């Protein structure tokens, strides 16, 4: 394959990995937020 094509594919791969990491971080943040909300609800009921 021409070098330019290989470089573009590698660049796309890097972008996909970065996007995947951002999605994972968002999902993790969402889970943490949900836990904090549950804790707040528990505190109000006590």
PyMOL Python script that loads the backbone (N, CA, C, O; Angstrom):
from pymol import cmd

cmd.read_pdbstr("""\
ATOM      1  N   UNK A   1       0.843  -1.184   0.000  1.00  0.00           N
ATOM      2  CA  UNK A   1       0.000   0.000   0.000  1.00  0.00           C
ATOM      3  C   UNK A   1       0.882   1.239   0.000  1.00  0.00           C
ATOM      4  O   UNK A   1       1.964   1.247   0.587  1.00  0.00           O
ATOM      5  N   UNK A   2       0.420   2.254  -0.647  1.00  0.00           N
ATOM      6  CA  UNK A   2       1.206   3.504  -0.618  1.00  0.00           C
ATOM      7  C   UNK A   2       1.325   4.037   0.807  1.00  0.00           C
ATOM      8  O   UNK A   2       0.431   3.854   1.633  1.00  0.00           O
ATOM      9  N   UNK A   3       2.423   4.685   1.068  1.00  0.00           N
ATOM     10  CA  UNK A   3       2.690   5.218   2.414  1.00  0.00           C
ATOM     11  C   UNK A   3       1.606   6.186   2.873  1.00  0.00           C
ATOM     12  O   UNK A   3       1.220   6.175   4.042  1.00  0.00           O
ATOM     13  N   UNK A   4       1.110   7.027   1.959  1.00  0.00           N
ATOM     14  CA  UNK A   4       0.093   8.023   2.327  1.00  0.00           C
ATOM     15  C   UNK A   4      -1.168   7.329   2.834  1.00  0.00           C
ATOM     16  O   UNK A   4      -1.784   7.785   3.797  1.00  0.00           O
ATOM     17  N   UNK A   5      -1.550   6.238   2.193  1.00  0.00           N
ATOM     18  CA  UNK A   5      -2.747   5.502   2.599  1.00  0.00           C
ATOM     19  C   UNK A   5      -2.551   4.873   3.975  1.00  0.00           C
ATOM     20  O   UNK A   5      -3.456   4.902   4.809  1.00  0.00           O
ATOM     21  N   UNK A   6      -1.392   4.317   4.205  1.00  0.00           N
ATOM     22  CA  UNK A   6      -1.089   3.718   5.506  1.00  0.00           C
ATOM     23  C   UNK A   6      -1.129   4.786   6.599  1.00  0.00           C
ATOM     24  O   UNK A   6      -1.666   4.544   7.680  1.00  0.00           O
ATOM     25  N   UNK A   7      -0.563   5.965   6.326  1.00  0.00           N
ATOM     26  CA  UNK A   7      -0.569   7.050   7.305  1.00  0.00           C
ATOM     27  C   UNK A   7      -1.995   7.494   7.621  1.00  0.00           C
ATOM     28  O   UNK A   7      -2.325   7.751   8.779  1.00  0.00           O
ATOM     29  N   UNK A   8      -2.841   7.585   6.590  1.00  0.00           N
ATOM     30  CA  UNK A   8      -4.232   7.996   6.819  1.00  0.00           C
ATOM     31  C   UNK A   8      -4.977   6.953   7.645  1.00  0.00           C
ATOM     32  O   UNK A   8      -5.754   7.303   8.534  1.00  0.00           O
ATOM     33  N   UNK A   9      -4.745   5.680   7.357  1.00  0.00           N
ATOM     34  CA  UNK A   9      -5.393   4.617   8.131  1.00  0.00           C
ATOM     35  C   UNK A   9      -4.932   4.661   9.584  1.00  0.00           C
ATOM     36  O   UNK A   9      -5.744   4.502  10.496  1.00  0.00           O
ATOM     37  N   UNK A  10      -3.649   4.874   9.804  1.00  0.00           N
ATOM     38  CA  UNK A  10      -3.130   4.969  11.172  1.00  0.00           C
ATOM     39  C   UNK A  10      -3.724   6.175  11.895  1.00  0.00           C
ATOM     40  O   UNK A  10      -4.020   6.103  13.087  1.00  0.00           O
ATOM     41  N   UNK A  11      -3.897   7.287  11.170  1.00  0.00           N
ATOM     42  CA  UNK A  11      -4.489   8.481  11.768  1.00  0.00           C
ATOM     43  C   UNK A  11      -5.941   8.209  12.161  1.00  0.00           C
ATOM     44  O   UNK A  11      -6.374   8.596  13.247  1.00  0.00           O
ATOM     45  N   UNK A  12      -6.686   7.551  11.288  1.00  0.00           N
ATOM     46  CA  UNK A  12      -8.077   7.197  11.585  1.00  0.00           C
ATOM     47  C   UNK A  12      -8.139   6.269  12.792  1.00  0.00           C
ATOM     48  O   UNK A  12      -9.005   6.427  13.652  1.00  0.00           O
ATOM     49  N   UNK A  13      -7.233   5.311  12.860  1.00  0.00           N
ATOM     50  CA  UNK A  13      -7.189   4.392  13.994  1.00  0.00           C
ATOM     51  C   UNK A  13      -6.955   5.163  15.297  1.00  0.00           C
ATOM     52  O   UNK A  13      -7.601   4.885  16.308  1.00  0.00           O
ATOM     53  N   UNK A  14      -6.041   6.121  15.272  1.00  0.00           N
ATOM     54  CA  UNK A  14      -5.757   6.915  16.467  1.00  0.00           C
ATOM     55  C   UNK A  14      -6.985   7.727  16.876  1.00  0.00           C
ATOM     56  O   UNK A  14      -7.284   7.841  18.065  1.00  0.00           O
ATOM     57  N   UNK A  15      -7.691   8.287  15.907  1.00  0.00           N
ATOM     58  CA  UNK A  15      -8.899   9.049  16.214  1.00  0.00           C
ATOM     59  C   UNK A  15      -9.970   8.160  16.835  1.00  0.00           C
ATOM     60  O   UNK A  15     -10.650   8.567  17.777  1.00  0.00           O
ATOM     61  N   UNK A  16     -10.120   6.949  16.310  1.00  0.00           N
ATOM     62  CA  UNK A  16     -11.108   6.022  16.857  1.00  0.00           C
ATOM     63  C   UNK A  16     -10.760   5.608  18.277  1.00  0.00           C
ATOM     64  O   UNK A  16     -11.642   5.502  19.129  1.00  0.00           O
ATOM     65  N   UNK A  17      -9.484   5.374  18.536  1.00  0.00           N
ATOM     66  CA  UNK A  17      -9.063   5.021  19.897  1.00  0.00           C
ATOM     67  C   UNK A  17      -9.321   6.176  20.862  1.00  0.00           C
ATOM     68  O   UNK A  17      -9.750   5.962  21.996  1.00  0.00           O
ATOM     69  N   UNK A  18      -9.057   7.397  20.405  1.00  0.00           N
ATOM     70  CA  UNK A  18      -9.298   8.571  21.245  1.00  0.00           C
ATOM     71  C   UNK A  18     -10.794   8.724  21.522  1.00  0.00           C
ATOM     72  O   UNK A  18     -11.193   9.008  22.652  1.00  0.00           O
ATOM     73  N   UNK A  19     -11.608   8.539  20.506  1.00  0.00           N
ATOM     74  CA  UNK A  19     -13.050   8.624  20.678  1.00  0.00           C
ATOM     75  C   UNK A  19     -13.550   7.556  21.638  1.00  0.00           C
ATOM     76  O   UNK A  19     -14.394   7.827  22.493  1.00  0.00           O
ATOM     77  N   UNK A  20     -13.036   6.354  21.499  1.00  0.00           N
ATOM     78  CA  UNK A  20     -13.419   5.260  22.384  1.00  0.00           C
ATOM     79  C   UNK A  20     -13.080   5.597  23.834  1.00  0.00           C
ATOM     80  O   UNK A  20     -13.878   5.350  24.738  1.00  0.00           O
ATOM     81  N   UNK A  21     -11.902   6.158  24.048  1.00  0.00           N
ATOM     82  CA  UNK A  21     -11.488   6.535  25.400  1.00  0.00           C
ATOM     83  C   UNK A  21     -12.408   7.613  25.963  1.00  0.00           C
ATOM     84  O   UNK A  21     -12.759   7.579  27.142  1.00  0.00           O
ATOM     85  N   UNK A  22     -12.796   8.569  25.123  1.00  0.00           N
ATOM     86  CA  UNK A  22     -13.688   9.634  25.588  1.00  0.00           C
ATOM     87  C   UNK A  22     -15.059   9.072  25.955  1.00  0.00           C
ATOM     88  O   UNK A  22     -15.656   9.494  26.946  1.00  0.00           O
ATOM     89  N   UNK A  23     -15.555   8.135  25.175  1.00  0.00           N
ATOM     90  CA  UNK A  23     -16.845   7.505  25.473  1.00  0.00           C
ATOM     91  C   UNK A  23     -16.758   6.743  26.789  1.00  0.00           C
ATOM     92  O   UNK A  23     -17.664   6.828  27.618  1.00  0.00           O
ATOM     93  N   UNK A  24     -15.671   6.000  26.984  1.00  0.00           N
ATOM     94  CA  UNK A  24     -15.488   5.263  28.236  1.00  0.00           C
ATOM     95  C   UNK A  24     -15.449   6.214  29.427  1.00  0.00           C
ATOM     96  O   UNK A  24     -16.050   5.938  30.466  1.00  0.00           O
ATOM     97  N   UNK A  25     -14.745   7.330  29.279  1.00  0.00           N
ATOM     98  CA  UNK A  25     -14.669   8.312  30.363  1.00  0.00           C
ATOM     99  C   UNK A  25     -16.038   8.894  30.658  1.00  0.00           C
ATOM    100  O   UNK A  25     -16.396   9.080  31.822  1.00  0.00           O
ATOM    101  N   UNK A  26     -16.812   9.186  29.614  1.00  0.00           N
ATOM    102  CA  UNK A  26     -18.146   9.743  29.811  1.00  0.00           C
ATOM    103  C   UNK A  26     -19.037   8.752  30.548  1.00  0.00           C
ATOM    104  O   UNK A  26     -19.751   9.127  31.479  1.00  0.00           O
ATOM    105  N   UNK A  27     -18.997   7.497  30.138  1.00  0.00           N
ATOM    106  CA  UNK A  27     -19.821   6.483  30.789  1.00  0.00           C
ATOM    107  C   UNK A  27     -19.412   6.310  32.237  1.00  0.00           C
ATOM    108  O   UNK A  27     -20.267   6.145  33.108  1.00  0.00           O
ATOM    109  N   UNK A  28     -18.120   6.346  32.505  1.00  0.00           N
ATOM    110  CA  UNK A  28     -17.633   6.260  33.875  1.00  0.00           C
ATOM    111  C   UNK A  28     -18.071   7.449  34.694  1.00  0.00           C
ATOM    112  O   UNK A  28     -18.449   7.297  35.856  1.00  0.00           O
ATOM    113  N   UNK A  29     -18.028   8.635  34.108  1.00  0.00           N
ATOM    114  CA  UNK A  29     -18.461   9.848  34.805  1.00  0.00           C
ATOM    115  C   UNK A  29     -19.945   9.776  35.105  1.00  0.00           C
ATOM    116  O   UNK A  29     -20.387  10.165  36.186  1.00  0.00           O
ATOM    117  N   UNK A  30     -20.718   9.274  34.143  1.00  0.00           N
ATOM    118  CA  UNK A  30     -22.152   9.145  34.335  1.00  0.00           C
ATOM    119  C   UNK A  30     -22.446   8.198  35.502  1.00  0.00           C
ATOM    120  O   UNK A  30     -23.336   8.466  36.310  1.00  0.00           O
ATOM    121  N   UNK A  31     -21.711   7.107  35.591  1.00  0.00           N
ATOM    122  CA  UNK A  31     -21.902   6.141  36.679  1.00  0.00           C
ATOM    123  C   UNK A  31     -21.583   6.782  38.027  1.00  0.00           C
ATOM    124  O   UNK A  31     -22.308   6.578  39.001  1.00  0.00           O
ATOM    125  N   UNK A  32     -20.512   7.551  38.084  1.00  0.00           N
ATOM    126  CA  UNK A  32     -20.127   8.232  39.325  1.00  0.00           C
ATOM    127  C   UNK A  32     -21.215   9.226  39.721  1.00  0.00           C
ATOM    128  O   UNK A  32     -21.569   9.332  40.895  1.00  0.00           O
ATOM    129  N   UNK A  33     -21.738   9.948  38.744  1.00  0.00           N
ATOM    130  CA  UNK A  33     -22.792  10.930  39.010  1.00  0.00           C
ATOM    131  C   UNK A  33     -24.027  10.239  39.567  1.00  0.00           C
ATOM    132  O   UNK A  33     -24.647  10.730  40.511  1.00  0.00           O
ATOM    133  N   UNK A  34     -24.382   9.104  38.985  1.00  0.00           N
ATOM    134  CA  UNK A  34     -25.541   8.361  39.477  1.00  0.00           C
ATOM    135  C   UNK A  34     -25.322   7.913  40.924  1.00  0.00           C
ATOM    136  O   UNK A  34     -26.240   7.992  41.741  1.00  0.00           O
ATOM    137  N   UNK A  35     -24.128   7.451  41.242  1.00  0.00           N
ATOM    138  CA  UNK A  35     -23.837   7.015  42.609  1.00  0.00           C
ATOM    139  C   UNK A  35     -23.973   8.173  43.583  1.00  0.00           C
ATOM    140  O   UNK A  35     -24.504   8.008  44.681  1.00  0.00           O
ATOM    141  N   UNK A  36     -23.485   9.360  43.176  1.00  0.00           N
ATOM    142  CA  UNK A  36     -23.580  10.530  44.046  1.00  0.00           C
ATOM    143  C   UNK A  36     -25.035  10.910  44.265  1.00  0.00           C
ATOM    144  O   UNK A  36     -25.415  11.299  45.369  1.00  0.00           O
ATOM    145  N   UNK A  37     -25.855  10.803  43.220  1.00  0.00           N
ATOM    146  CA  UNK A  37     -27.270  11.139  43.358  1.00  0.00           C
ATOM    147  C   UNK A  37     -27.961  10.165  44.311  1.00  0.00           C
ATOM    148  O   UNK A  37     -28.791  10.576  45.121  1.00  0.00           O
ATOM    149  N   UNK A  38     -27.628   8.893  44.221  1.00  0.00           N
ATOM    150  CA  UNK A  38     -28.209   7.888  45.116  1.00  0.00           C
ATOM    151  C   UNK A  38     -27.797   8.184  46.556  1.00  0.00           C
ATOM    152  O   UNK A  38     -28.614   8.089  47.472  1.00  0.00           O
ATOM    153  N   UNK A  39     -26.533   8.540  46.750  1.00  0.00           N
ATOM    154  CA  UNK A  39     -26.060   8.863  48.101  1.00  0.00           C
ATOM    155  C   UNK A  39     -26.807  10.070  48.666  1.00  0.00           C
ATOM    156  O   UNK A  39     -27.164  10.082  49.844  1.00  0.00           O
ATOM    157  N   UNK A  40     -27.045  11.092  47.825  1.00  0.00           N
ATOM    158  CA  UNK A  40     -27.774  12.280  48.280  1.00  0.00           C
ATOM    159  C   UNK A  40     -29.197  11.906  48.678  1.00  0.00           C
ATOM    160  O   UNK A  40     -29.707  12.393  49.687  1.00  0.00           O
ATOM    161  N   UNK A  41     -29.843  11.042  47.890  1.00  0.00           N
ATOM    162  CA  UNK A  41     -31.201  10.620  48.218  1.00  0.00           C
ATOM    163  C   UNK A  41     -31.233   9.859  49.540  1.00  0.00           C
ATOM    164  O   UNK A  41     -32.147  10.034  50.345  1.00  0.00           O
ATOM    165  N   UNK A  42     -30.230   9.015  49.757  1.00  0.00           N
ATOM    166  CA  UNK A  42     -30.164   8.249  51.001  1.00  0.00           C
ATOM    167  C   UNK A  42     -29.990   9.180  52.186  1.00  0.00           C
ATOM    168  O   UNK A  42     -30.604   8.974  53.233  1.00  0.00           O
ATOM    169  N   UNK A  43     -29.147  10.217  52.032  1.00  0.00           N
ATOM    170  CA  UNK A  43     -28.918  11.164  53.110  1.00  0.00           C
ATOM    171  C   UNK A  43     -30.195  11.927  53.455  1.00  0.00           C
ATOM    172  O   UNK A  43     -30.456  12.188  54.629  1.00  0.00           O
ATOM    173  N   UNK A  44     -30.981  12.282  52.464  1.00  0.00           N
ATOM    174  CA  UNK A  44     -32.219  13.026  52.708  1.00  0.00           C
ATOM    175  C   UNK A  44     -33.254  12.176  53.419  1.00  0.00           C
ATOM    176  O   UNK A  44     -34.072  12.701  54.174  1.00  0.00           O
ATOM    177  N   UNK A  45     -33.230  10.875  53.190  1.00  0.00           N
ATOM    178  CA  UNK A  45     -34.216   9.976  53.809  1.00  0.00           C
ATOM    179  C   UNK A  45     -33.862   9.623  55.234  1.00  0.00           C
ATOM    180  O   UNK A  45     -34.712   9.115  55.965  1.00  0.00           O
ATOM    181  N   UNK A  46     -32.637   9.874  55.654  1.00  0.00           N
ATOM    182  CA  UNK A  46     -32.221   9.509  57.017  1.00  0.00           C
ATOM    183  C   UNK A  46     -32.719  10.508  58.016  1.00  0.00           C
ATOM    184  O   UNK A  46     -32.466  10.365  59.212  1.00  0.00           O
TER     185      UNK A  46
END
""", "prot")
cmd.dss("prot")
cmd.show_as("cartoon", "prot")
cmd.util.cbc("prot")
cmd.orient("prot")
